[in-house]
């Protein structure tokens, strides 16, 4: 009986020892397998930064984050993580817990934002060229007004593309669209030169009077395109004199309820 008891106590002690060793080894492995994850951002733009070197200087482990700016590295509480990238100041973080990290790196030099100049400052010719680029299909074979094409040898012949475009339905539609673009270009030329600031400075008119004058005396494309600056200003001033002299003639009387706004005929006089 005593022998059996000794054997049981020895076996229980062995099992307890084995379990204790297992928990110690598991705990050590668990502590070594802990990871810290996070994302690296630009401090100014708040955009994610890729190809950042993430170095655990406590353990010597080193990785690069992915294209999304995300990283995951083995680290435990107290480890020091250094983030480095070309063009940015290094950033060092001490790990206090295994919560996800948001790292904001500061640029060595402030990068100026890209500035795009829109077509409000473009000339009508530049806008027309941009439109042609957008509609390369209709301006490909219809870029010239005639049906003649020059061969590499210097001779002139009929353009097959031009003939097809003039006869086919899609060609006629393309030609019509090109006419609309050309008309829009002509109006842009007029608006570019005959604008409110310029006309207002020449005439001294403002607000509704300026709008009425520009609507009534809007020049044509040929005049706008071919007159000199001196001739163009002289034309505006001549029209201004007509406008001031005849403004009553062109102005409509206000409507009055219960009263005819048409002039009386001669019989009534």
C-alpha positions as CSV (number, residue, x, y, z in Angstrom):
1,X,0.0,0.0,0.0
2,X,2.8,2.4,0.9
3,X,4.6,1.5,-2.3
4,X,1.5,2.3,-4.4
5,X,1.2,5.7,-2.6
6,X,4.8,6.6,-3.3
7,X,4.4,5.6,-7.0
8,X,1.3,7.8,-7.3
9,X,2.9,10.8,-5.6
10,X,6.0,10.5,-7.9
11,X,3.8,10.3,-11.0
12,X,1.8,13.4,-9.9
13,X,4.9,15.3,-9.3
14,X,6.3,14.4,-12.8
15,X,3.0,15.5,-14.4
16,X,3.0,18.8,-12.5
17,X,6.6,19.4,-13.5
18,X,5.9,18.7,-17.2
19,X,2.9,21.0,-17.1
20,X,4.9,23.8,-15.5
21,X,7.6,23.5,-18.1
22,X,5.0,23.5,-20.9
23,X,3.4,26.7,-19.6
24,X,6.8,28.4,-19.2
25,X,7.8,27.5,-22.7
26,X,4.4,28.5,-24.2
27,X,4.4,31.8,-22.3
28,X,7.9,32.6,-23.6
29,X,6.9,31.7,-27.2
30,X,3.7,33.7,-26.9
31,X,5.6,36.7,-25.7
32,X,8.0,36.4,-28.6
33,X,5.2,36.0,-31.2
34,X,3.5,39.3,-30.2
35,X,3.2,41.7,-33.2
36,X,2.5,45.4,-33.5
37,X,0.6,46.6,-36.6
38,X,-0.3,50.1,-37.9
39,X,-0.3,52.6,-40.8
40,X,2.2,55.3,-41.7
41,X,0.8,58.7,-42.8
42,X,2.3,61.9,-44.1
43,X,1.9,64.5,-41.3
44,X,0.8,67.3,-43.6
45,X,-1.3,65.7,-46.4
46,X,-2.5,62.8,-44.2
47,X,-1.8,60.5,-47.2
48,X,-0.5,57.0,-46.6
49,X,3.2,56.5,-47.1
50,X,4.7,53.3,-48.6
51,X,8.2,51.8,-48.7
52,X,8.9,52.9,-45.1
53,X,11.6,51.0,-43.2
54,X,10.2,49.8,-39.9
55,X,13.1,48.7,-37.6
56,X,12.8,47.2,-34.1
57,X,16.1,48.4,-32.7
58,X,15.5,46.4,-29.5
59,X,15.4,43.0,-31.3
60,X,17.0,43.9,-34.6
61,X,14.0,42.9,-36.7
62,X,13.4,45.1,-39.8
63,X,10.7,45.2,-42.5
64,X,9.2,47.5,-45.1
65,X,5.5,48.5,-45.0
66,X,3.3,47.7,-48.0
67,X,1.9,49.9,-50.7
68,X,-1.1,50.8,-48.5
69,X,1.2,52.1,-45.8
70,X,0.4,49.2,-43.5
71,X,3.0,47.4,-41.4
72,X,3.2,44.5,-39.0
73,X,6.4,43.7,-37.0
74,X,7.3,41.5,-34.0
75,X,7.5,43.6,-30.9
76,X,6.7,43.6,-27.2
77,X,6.1,46.2,-24.6
78,X,9.1,48.4,-24.1
79,X,10.6,47.8,-27.6
80,X,11.7,50.8,-29.6
81,X,10.5,51.0,-33.3
82,X,12.2,53.4,-35.7
83,X,10.5,54.5,-39.0
84,X,12.7,55.9,-41.7
85,X,12.1,56.9,-45.3
86,X,13.9,59.1,-47.9
87,X,12.6,62.6,-47.8
88,X,11.2,62.3,-44.2
89,X,12.5,62.8,-40.7
90,X,13.0,59.5,-38.8
91,X,10.4,58.8,-36.2
92,X,10.9,56.7,-33.1
93,X,8.0,55.1,-31.1
94,X,8.2,53.1,-27.8
95,X,5.7,50.3,-27.7
96,X,3.5,50.5,-24.6
97,X,0.9,48.0,-25.7
98,X,-0.1,46.0,-28.8
99,X,-2.8,48.4,-30.0
100,X,-2.7,49.4,-33.7
101,X,-0.3,52.4,-34.3
102,X,-0.9,55.5,-36.4
103,X,2.5,56.9,-37.4
104,X,2.7,60.5,-38.8
105,X,6.0,61.3,-40.5
106,X,7.2,64.8,-41.3
107,X,8.8,65.8,-44.6
108,X,12.3,67.2,-44.7
109,X,11.0,69.9,-47.0
110,X,7.4,71.1,-47.5
111,X,6.1,69.9,-50.9
112,X,4.1,72.5,-52.7
113,X,0.7,71.3,-54.0
114,X,0.3,71.0,-57.8
115,X,-1.6,73.9,-59.3
116,X,-3.6,73.3,-62.4
117,X,-4.5,76.3,-64.6
118,X,-8.0,75.8,-66.2
119,X,-9.1,77.0,-69.6
120,X,-10.5,80.3,-68.2
121,X,-7.1,81.9,-69.1
122,X,-6.7,80.1,-72.5
123,X,-7.2,81.9,-75.8
124,X,-10.0,80.8,-78.1
125,X,-7.3,79.2,-80.4
126,X,-5.9,77.1,-77.5
127,X,-9.4,76.1,-76.5
128,X,-10.2,75.1,-80.1
129,X,-7.0,72.9,-80.2
130,X,-8.0,71.2,-77.0
131,X,-11.5,70.5,-78.4
132,X,-10.0,69.1,-81.5
133,X,-7.9,66.7,-79.4
134,X,-11.0,65.6,-77.6
135,X,-12.8,64.9,-80.9
136,X,-9.8,63.4,-82.8
137,X,-12.2,61.1,-84.7
138,X,-14.1,63.9,-86.5
139,X,-11.0,66.0,-87.0
140,X,-8.9,63.1,-88.2
141,X,-10.0,63.0,-91.8
142,X,-12.0,66.2,-91.7
143,X,-9.2,68.4,-90.6
144,X,-9.1,70.1,-94.0
145,X,-12.0,71.8,-95.8
146,X,-11.4,70.5,-99.3
147,X,-11.3,67.0,-100.8
148,X,-7.7,67.2,-102.0
149,X,-5.0,65.3,-100.3
150,X,-1.2,65.6,-101.0
151,X,0.6,62.4,-101.8
152,X,4.1,61.8,-100.5
153,X,5.4,62.5,-104.0
154,X,4.0,66.0,-104.0
155,X,1.0,65.4,-106.2
156,X,-2.6,66.2,-105.3
157,X,-5.3,63.6,-105.3
158,X,-8.8,62.9,-103.9
159,X,-9.1,62.1,-100.2
160,X,-11.0,58.9,-99.8
161,X,-11.7,59.6,-96.2
162,X,-13.1,63.0,-97.0
163,X,-15.4,61.6,-99.7
164,X,-16.6,58.8,-97.3
165,X,-17.2,61.3,-94.5
166,X,-19.3,63.6,-96.8
167,X,-21.5,60.7,-98.0
168,X,-21.9,58.5,-95.0
169,X,-24.4,59.2,-92.2
170,X,-21.7,59.1,-89.5
171,X,-19.6,61.4,-91.7
172,X,-22.4,63.9,-92.0
173,X,-22.9,63.8,-88.3
174,X,-19.2,64.4,-87.7
175,X,-19.3,67.3,-90.2
176,X,-22.3,68.8,-88.4
177,X,-20.5,68.5,-85.1
178,X,-17.4,70.1,-86.5
179,X,-19.5,73.0,-87.7
180,X,-21.0,73.5,-84.2
181,X,-17.5,73.5,-82.8
182,X,-16.4,76.1,-85.3
183,X,-19.3,78.3,-84.5
184,X,-18.6,77.9,-80.8
185,X,-15.0,78.9,-81.5
186,X,-16.2,82.1,-83.3
187,X,-18.3,83.1,-80.3
188,X,-15.4,82.4,-78.0
189,X,-13.3,84.8,-80.1
190,X,-15.9,87.5,-79.8
191,X,-16.3,86.9,-76.0
192,X,-12.5,86.9,-75.5
193,X,-12.1,90.4,-77.0
194,X,-15.5,91.9,-76.4
195,X,-15.6,91.2,-72.7
196,X,-17.4,93.1,-69.9
197,X,-14.2,94.5,-68.3
198,X,-12.9,95.8,-71.6
199,X,-16.2,97.3,-72.8
200,X,-16.9,98.7,-69.4
201,X,-13.6,100.6,-69.3
202,X,-14.2,102.0,-72.8
203,X,-17.8,103.0,-72.3
204,X,-18.0,103.7,-68.6
205,X,-21.3,101.7,-68.5
206,X,-22.1,99.3,-65.6
207,X,-24.6,96.6,-64.6
208,X,-27.8,96.5,-66.7
209,X,-26.8,99.3,-69.1
210,X,-23.6,97.6,-69.9
211,X,-25.4,94.3,-70.5
212,X,-27.9,96.0,-72.7
213,X,-25.2,97.7,-74.7
214,X,-23.2,94.6,-75.2
215,X,-26.2,92.6,-76.3
216,X,-27.3,95.3,-78.8
217,X,-23.9,96.1,-80.3
218,X,-22.2,92.7,-80.1
219,X,-19.7,92.7,-83.1
220,X,-19.5,89.9,-85.7
221,X,-16.7,87.4,-85.9
222,X,-15.0,89.0,-89.0
223,X,-15.0,92.5,-87.3
224,X,-13.6,91.1,-84.1
225,X,-11.0,89.0,-85.8
226,X,-9.6,91.5,-88.3
227,X,-9.9,95.0,-86.8
228,X,-7.0,96.6,-85.0
229,X,-7.2,97.7,-81.3
230,X,-7.6,101.3,-82.4
231,X,-10.4,100.5,-84.8
232,X,-12.1,98.2,-82.3
233,X,-12.2,100.9,-79.6
234,X,-13.4,103.5,-82.2
235,X,-16.2,101.2,-83.2
236,X,-17.3,100.7,-79.6
237,X,-17.3,104.4,-78.9
238,X,-19.3,105.1,-82.1
239,X,-21.9,102.5,-80.9
240,X,-21.9,104.1,-77.5
241,X,-22.9,107.5,-79.0
242,X,-25.8,105.7,-80.8
243,X,-26.7,103.9,-77.7
244,X,-26.9,107.1,-75.6
245,X,-28.7,109.0,-78.3
246,X,-31.3,106.4,-79.1
247,X,-31.7,104.6,-75.8
248,X,-35.3,105.8,-75.5
249,X,-36.1,104.4,-78.9
250,X,-34.9,101.0,-78.0
251,X,-36.3,100.9,-74.5
252,X,-39.7,99.3,-74.0
253,X,-42.2,101.1,-71.8
254,X,-43.3,99.3,-68.7
255,X,-46.6,97.4,-69.0
256,X,-49.6,99.0,-67.3
257,X,-52.6,96.8,-66.5
258,X,-55.9,97.8,-68.3
259,X,-54.0,100.0,-70.8
260,X,-52.9,99.2,-74.3
261,X,-49.2,99.5,-74.8
262,X,-49.4,99.9,-78.5
263,X,-49.2,103.5,-80.0
264,X,-52.5,105.0,-81.2
265,X,-53.1,104.9,-84.9
266,X,-53.3,108.0,-87.1
267,X,-57.1,107.8,-87.3
268,X,-57.4,108.1,-83.5
269,X,-55.2,111.2,-83.7
